[in-house]
């Protein structure tokens, strides 16, 4: 997906999260391991969110390697920002609708 299309999907994901009562903490947090598209906070929990847009089967692009990069990047974020709160790893799939998948694991 191009950066432009990625930004559109992320914008839609942010709109969805805000409508669900999430606070958006940061977008596109980078580390040497990778990137986290959206970091949000709700109900005393940090949510590290991967956003995918496109076809319905796009969820399969979030594989073990991708989750490993997200986890390492989240560790850096939490250490850098002294986060001592609960956290989870989520995904938002943007197609003609938005699907929020909490606690993604492999």
Secondary structure, DSSP 8 states (H G I E B T S, - for coil): --HHHHHHHHHHHHHHHHHTT-EEEEEEEE-SS-EEEEEEEETTEEEEEEEEESSGGGGGGS-HHHHHHHHHHHHHHHHHTT--SEEEEEEEEESSSEEEE-S---
